[in-house]
Amino acid sequence: MKKLNYANYYISTAPSAQNVVDIYKGYWLSKLPIEGVESGDRLHFEDIRIELWNNVVSVKGKTILELGPFEGFHACMLEELGAKSVTSIEANSLSYQKCLVVKDLFKLQANFMLGDYREYLKNCNEKYDIVLASGMLYHMIDPVELIFDIAKVTDVLFIWTHCYPKPGSEGLYKNKFDSEKPTLLHKKYKAYKHMYPQVDYHAGGGAKYAMWLTEESLLEALKDAGFNDIIYMGDGFDSDEGSVVLLTAKKQQKQLQ
């Protein structure tokens, strides 16, 4: 058993939010909306995408499953908008601990769980009003499988994800993919192998590479999974890493004749 030097962990100042945040000093990306507290510099707690999704399907009174909360900002915003419950599953232990800091500082009711949401979904018997998958699909080796597993637990899916670059923009990303020829996931859906920049860098999916679907194959997979009402919300959130889409996918029950 490793012996800890507990003397290194004592705080000599009065209790404060800054003391808590500084446990992970240098590891925050998000700017926590607490006056006087220094953290990251990204305005994640003001993410306009949450407002846009909420305008399409109100989260008020809804049960929500969030995949990959990272630093807890979406859970915080969803509760502010009146979500009935938020369950957030995070596989990265450092991100999970930061979510617990956010939960404590903002007195959230959200249930943050540590583990792989892919494994959770495979055996999930719960039903959720909404699943939030923001920045998840493009970290998957099999994003199609994830879509079908999500479809088992909800009728409404919020998605923001990168897709394989559209024709005419491939040159910007030519060094990110190992081939110009697509792989057919499940013998049907076009995807390209996206390599992460460093050998020791494992992103959200925990692997050294991920499969990026084309936008057309993403939409096809969603429809095949039962999400036959897809509300495309534009690609105005592009970045230097590839084409992105923002959409809401719903299962629309067919009316009886």
Secondary structure, DSSP 8 states (H G I E B T S, - for coil): -----GGGG---S---HHHHHGGGTT---B--SSTT----SB-GGG-HHHHHHHHHS--TT-EEEEE--TTSHHHHHHHHTT-SEEEEEE--HHHHHHHHHHHHHTT---EEEES-HHHHHHT----BSEEEEES-GGG-S-HHHHHHHHHTTBSEEEEEEEES--TT-GGGGTTTBS-SS-EEETTTEEEEEEE-SSTT---TTSSSEEEEE-HHHHHHHHHHTT--EEEE--STT-BTTBEEEEEEEE-------
